[in-house]
Amino acid sequence: MKLSLYDVIQEPVITEKITRESAKDGKYAFSVHPKANKKQIKAAVEKIFNVHVTKVNTLNQGGKWRRVRWQPGKTADWKKALVTIKKGEKIDITS
């Protein structure tokens, strides 16, 4: 499946844990297309953010059961990628 660079990476995942990891070890998390593989994710991050990726870990995050009033429902399943970049480089997610 051929995905464009901007289809592979959907949005950054910003949590307290990821913020600590990015400051300490250079790890960043992104919500990615469910059919994207590690090679596509690496290429997209390197091209979009102009950094060197050393490692990519992926996981499929299952949706959670929620209730809206009396109706139960499930949020969507999604895929998360943890990307480690070369030491000394940084990604500015805020802009």
Backbone as ProteinMPNN parsed JSONL, in Angstrom:
{"seq_chain_A": "MKLSLYDVIQEPVITEKITRESAKDGKYAFSVHPKANKKQIKAAVEKIFNVHVTKVNTLNQGGKWRRVRWQPGKTADWKKALVTIKKGEKIDITS", "coords_chain_A": {"N_chain_A": [[0.852, -1.181, 0.0], [0.658, 2.118, -0.924], [1.359, 4.965, 0.707], [1.207, 8.493, 1.216], [3.657, 10.747, 2.635], [2.443, 12.456, 4.45], [0.125, 11.151, 4.999], [0.9, 8.972, 6.431], [1.862, 9.8, 9.009], [-0.303, 10.907, 11.371], [-0.9, 12.529, 13.68], [0.862, 14.091, 16.442], [1.389, 12.453, 19.592], [0.811, 13.705, 22.659], [1.694, 13.481, 25.855], [2.263, 13.448, 29.423], [4.197, 11.539, 30.086], [5.44, 10.984, 27.602], [6.481, 13.508, 27.055], [8.438, 13.746, 29.043], [10.112, 11.618, 28.255], [10.94, 12.51, 25.732], [12.492, 14.716, 26.369], [14.51, 13.528, 27.816], [15.493, 11.113, 26.488], [15.104, 11.454, 23.761], [12.769, 10.455, 22.542], [9.783, 10.227, 20.724], [6.238, 10.258, 20.207], [3.774, 9.23, 17.897], [0.576, 9.257, 16.352], [-0.275, 7.03, 13.923], [-1.015, 5.902, 10.547], [-3.034, 3.006, 10.347], [-2.142, 0.951, 8.606], [0.476, 1.505, 8.079], [3.939, 0.73, 7.903], [7.08, 0.113, 9.704], [9.25, 1.061, 8.203], [8.068, 2.938, 6.472], [7.152, 4.778, 8.383], [9.554, 5.654, 9.536], [10.785, 6.887, 7.292], [8.941, 8.935, 6.796], [9.036, 10.515, 9.158], [11.723, 11.33, 9.136], [11.81, 12.827, 6.763], [9.781, 14.821, 7.081], [10.367, 16.147, 9.533], [13.076, 16.581, 9.398], [15.185, 15.085, 10.708], [17.303, 12.443, 12.078], [16.347, 9.184, 12.332], [16.71, 6.621, 14.687], [15.44, 4.399, 15.747], [12.323, 2.646, 15.604], [9.384, 1.861, 17.194], [6.324, 0.154, 17.192], [2.838, -0.061, 18.044], [-0.397, -1.488, 18.31], [-3.094, 0.136, 19.452], [-5.831, -0.618, 21.283], [-9.302, 0.338, 21.171], [-11.254, 2.031, 23.706], [-13.915, 1.119, 25.915], [-16.681, 3.163, 26.269], [-19.297, 5.199, 27.671], [-22.075, 6.956, 26.592], [-24.45, 8.796, 27.871], [-26.906, 6.505, 28.297], [-26.05, 4.703, 26.464], [-23.771, 2.275, 25.499], [-20.533, 2.293, 23.963], [-17.696, 2.039, 21.729], [-14.501, 3.487, 21.479], [-12.407, 4.328, 18.679], [-10.012, 1.976, 17.357], [-6.456, 2.403, 17.187], [-3.168, 3.129, 15.85], [0.02, 3.406, 17.273], [3.205, 4.962, 17.158], [6.395, 4.834, 18.479], [9.1, 6.805, 18.259], [12.556, 6.978, 18.122], [15.07, 9.36, 18.038], [18.23, 10.554, 16.708], [20.858, 11.267, 18.998], [21.088, 14.51, 20.357], [19.536, 15.772, 18.469], [16.35, 17.34, 17.855], [12.777, 17.534, 17.911], [10.395, 19.933, 17.199], [7.381, 19.972, 18.367], [5.349, 21.716, 19.05], [4.963, 23.782, 17.211]], "CA_chain_A": [[0.0, 0.0, 0.0], [1.456, 3.326, -1.06], [0.825, 6.107, 1.451], [2.062, 9.678, 1.166], [4.303, 11.028, 3.92], [1.516, 13.13, 5.354], [-0.91, 10.198, 5.371], [1.488, 8.029, 7.385], [1.829, 10.409, 10.34], [-1.558, 11.632, 11.503], [-0.746, 13.588, 14.681], [1.717, 13.71, 17.57], [0.746, 12.086, 20.851], [1.461, 14.515, 23.686], [1.325, 13.128, 27.215], [3.331, 13.781, 30.366], [5.249, 10.535, 29.976], [6.158, 11.193, 26.345], [7.228, 14.755, 27.184], [9.637, 13.407, 29.821], [10.97, 10.763, 27.435], [11.529, 13.285, 24.643], [13.535, 15.569, 26.932], [15.588, 12.705, 28.34], [16.046, 10.119, 25.578], [14.832, 11.749, 22.352], [11.688, 9.607, 22.051], [8.56, 10.942, 20.391], [5.143, 9.354, 19.86], [2.884, 9.721, 16.858], [-0.527, 8.44, 15.891], [0.044, 6.773, 12.524], [-1.991, 5.147, 9.769], [-3.019, 1.604, 10.797], [-1.449, 0.049, 7.688], [1.849, 1.96, 7.866], [4.955, -0.108, 8.526], [8.161, 0.854, 10.356], [10.069, 1.74, 7.194], [7.328, 4.116, 6.034], [7.125, 5.73, 9.494], [10.902, 6.223, 9.625], [10.985, 7.79, 6.158], [8.082, 10.109, 6.947], [9.548, 11.372, 10.234], [12.981, 11.931, 8.685], [11.553, 13.815, 5.716], [8.945, 15.925, 7.554], [10.982, 16.89, 10.632], [14.488, 16.769, 9.091], [15.993, 14.474, 11.766], [17.741, 11.083, 11.796], [15.652, 8.231, 13.195], [17.516, 5.448, 14.994], [14.618, 3.252, 16.126], [10.873, 2.824, 15.537], [8.569, 0.818, 17.815], [4.906, 0.386, 16.913], [1.87, -0.876, 18.761], [-1.796, -1.257, 17.985], [-3.799, 0.509, 20.664], [-7.252, -0.93, 21.175], [-10.221, 1.364, 21.648], [-11.802, 1.834, 25.045], [-15.368, 1.15, 26.036], [-17.193, 4.379, 26.895], [-20.747, 5.269, 27.688], [-22.661, 8.269, 26.39], [-25.744, 8.627, 28.54], [-27.122, 5.092, 28.619], [-25.619, 3.9, 25.314], [-22.346, 1.917, 25.476], [-19.89, 2.334, 22.659], [-16.261, 1.838, 21.771], [-13.721, 4.429, 20.692], [-11.729, 3.675, 17.562], [-8.673, 1.418, 17.507], [-5.478, 3.232, 16.491], [-1.798, 2.636, 15.879], [0.947, 4.378, 17.829], [4.608, 4.721, 16.848], [7.386, 5.482, 19.328], [10.243, 7.055, 17.388], [13.763, 7.467, 18.789], [15.9, 10.094, 17.077], [19.656, 10.62, 17.003], [21.171, 12.098, 20.152], [21.425, 15.884, 20.017], [18.52, 16.345, 17.602], [15.102, 17.654, 18.554], [11.598, 17.826, 17.096], [9.538, 20.931, 17.825], [6.002, 19.553, 18.127], [4.397, 22.777, 19.362], [4.677, 24.691, 16.086]], "C_chain_A": [[0.891, 1.236, 0.0], [0.755, 4.491, -0.366], [1.759, 7.292, 1.28], [2.629, 9.93, 2.559], [3.326, 11.613, 4.932], [0.303, 12.275, 5.696], [-0.398, 9.218, 6.428], [1.381, 8.583, 8.796], [0.582, 11.267, 10.432], [-1.456, 12.78, 12.494], [0.221, 13.14, 15.753], [0.872, 13.359, 18.784], [1.504, 12.831, 21.948], [0.88, 14.143, 25.042], [2.487, 13.518, 28.131], [4.506, 12.813, 30.23], [6.081, 10.735, 28.713], [6.99, 12.47, 26.402], [8.513, 14.524, 27.969], [10.617, 12.594, 28.985], [11.647, 11.553, 26.316], [12.648, 14.177, 25.157], [14.755, 14.745, 27.338], [16.266, 11.852, 27.266], [15.826, 10.41, 24.097], [13.783, 10.843, 21.745], [10.437, 10.443, 21.843], [7.505, 9.934, 19.966], [4.234, 10.025, 18.841], [1.747, 8.736, 16.655], [-0.32, 8.284, 14.389], [-1.074, 5.982, 11.86], [-1.905, 3.677, 10.165], [-2.269, 0.636, 9.883], [-0.021, 0.47, 7.389], [2.817, 1.015, 8.563], [6.103, 0.759, 9.053], [9.025, 1.619, 9.361], [9.378, 3.008, 6.701], [7.309, 5.185, 7.124], [8.477, 6.413, 9.624], [11.142, 7.243, 8.516], [10.173, 9.068, 6.313], [8.614, 11.055, 8.017], [10.836, 12.056, 9.798], [12.747, 13.039, 7.666], [10.799, 15.039, 6.252], [9.683, 16.786, 8.575], [12.477, 17.106, 10.462], [15.387, 16.315, 10.246], [16.426, 13.077, 11.307], [17.111, 10.138, 12.809], [16.551, 7.021, 13.41], [16.669, 4.216, 15.263], [13.143, 3.614, 16.023], [10.211, 1.621, 16.192], [7.11, 1.153, 17.54], [4.048, -0.51, 17.797], [0.475, -0.49, 18.328], [-2.544, -1.05, 19.289], [-5.285, 0.227, 20.456], [-8.11, 0.201, 21.71], [-10.772, 1.019, 23.019], [-13.328, 1.864, 25.016], [-15.771, 2.383, 26.823], [-18.712, 4.333, 26.881], [-21.162, 6.723, 27.506], [-24.124, 8.149, 26.798], [-25.939, 7.159, 28.875], [-26.609, 4.162, 27.53], [-24.132, 3.549, 25.428], [-21.798, 1.986, 24.057], [-18.391, 2.209, 22.827], [-15.578, 2.903, 20.938], [-12.912, 3.651, 19.657], [-10.379, 3.096, 17.976], [-7.709, 2.31, 16.725], [-4.083, 2.658, 16.669], [-0.879, 3.75, 16.346], [2.363, 3.98, 17.463], [5.469, 5.515, 17.815], [8.67, 5.581, 18.52], [11.388, 7.608, 18.224], [14.636, 8.134, 17.74], [17.334, 10.159, 17.586], [19.909, 11.602, 18.135], [21.622, 13.491, 19.702], [20.421, 16.549, 19.09], [17.218, 16.485, 18.362], [13.99, 17.907, 17.544], [10.755, 18.836, 17.855], [8.092, 20.621, 17.463], [5.025, 20.721, 18.246], [4.072, 23.666, 18.166], [4.145, 23.984, 14.884]], "O_chain_A": [[1.779, 1.367, 0.843], [-0.306, 4.941, -0.799], [2.976, 7.116, 1.205], [2.133, 9.385, 3.546], [3.382, 11.299, 6.121], [-0.47, 12.63, 6.586], [-1.178, 8.698, 7.225], [0.865, 7.909, 9.688], [0.417, 12.228, 9.681], [-1.88, 13.895, 12.189], [0.395, 11.94, 15.965], [-0.218, 13.898, 18.978], [2.7, 12.612, 22.141], [-0.274, 14.449, 25.343], [3.565, 13.876, 27.657], [5.666, 13.224, 30.258], [7.309, 10.661, 28.764], [8.091, 12.511, 25.853], [9.564, 15.049, 27.603], [11.82, 12.855, 29.008], [12.804, 11.291, 25.987], [13.647, 14.378, 24.466], [15.891, 15.203, 27.22], [17.492, 11.871, 27.151], [16.325, 9.666, 23.253], [13.874, 10.49, 20.569], [10.078, 11.265, 22.686], [7.832, 8.877, 19.428], [3.963, 11.224, 18.915], [1.934, 7.525, 16.772], [-0.203, 9.273, 13.665], [-1.965, 5.459, 12.53], [-0.802, 3.149, 10.305], [-1.804, -0.404, 10.348], [0.635, -0.134, 6.54], [2.556, 0.553, 9.673], [6.105, 1.977, 8.875], [9.482, 2.722, 9.662], [10.027, 4.04, 6.53], [7.435, 6.373, 6.825], [8.54, 7.63, 9.805], [11.644, 8.337, 8.772], [10.654, 10.157, 6.001], [8.643, 12.268, 7.809], [11.022, 13.243, 10.064], [13.413, 14.073, 7.706], [11.142, 16.171, 5.913], [9.637, 18.014, 8.5], [13.096, 17.756, 11.304], [16.246, 17.069, 10.705], [15.97, 12.589, 10.273], [17.324, 10.283, 14.012], [17.089, 6.458, 12.457], [17.125, 3.096, 15.033], [12.752, 4.744, 16.315], [10.451, 0.483, 15.787], [6.707, 2.312, 17.644], [4.481, -1.575, 18.237], [0.195, 0.669, 18.021], [-2.618, -1.95, 20.126], [-5.91, 0.78, 19.552], [-7.69, 0.938, 22.603], [-10.757, -0.138, 23.438], [-13.939, 2.549, 24.195], [-15.263, 2.621, 27.918], [-19.323, 3.533, 26.172], [-20.655, 7.611, 28.19], [-24.918, 7.478, 26.139], [-25.182, 6.62, 29.683], [-26.723, 2.944, 27.663], [-23.302, 4.457, 25.45], [-22.518, 1.763, 23.083], [-17.877, 2.269, 23.944], [-16.01, 3.2, 19.825], [-12.763, 2.435, 19.771], [-9.69, 3.651, 18.832], [-8.092, 2.905, 15.718], [-3.85, 1.809, 17.529], [-0.976, 4.887, 15.886], [2.693, 2.794, 17.457], [5.298, 6.726, 17.958], [9.258, 4.567, 18.142], [11.217, 8.588, 18.949], [14.911, 7.559, 16.688], [17.611, 9.858, 18.746], [19.257, 12.643, 18.224], [22.431, 13.628, 18.784], [20.445, 17.77, 18.935], [17.006, 15.832, 19.384], [14.233, 18.429, 16.456], [10.433, 18.624, 19.024], [7.632, 20.97, 16.375], [3.976, 20.71, 17.601], [2.99, 24.251, 18.121], [3.863, 24.62, 13.869]]}, "name": "protein", "num_of_chains": 1, "seq": "MKLSLYDVIQEPVITEKITRESAKDGKYAFSVHPKANKKQIKAAVEKIFNVHVTKVNTLNQGGKWRRVRWQPGKTADWKKALVTIKKGEKIDITS"}
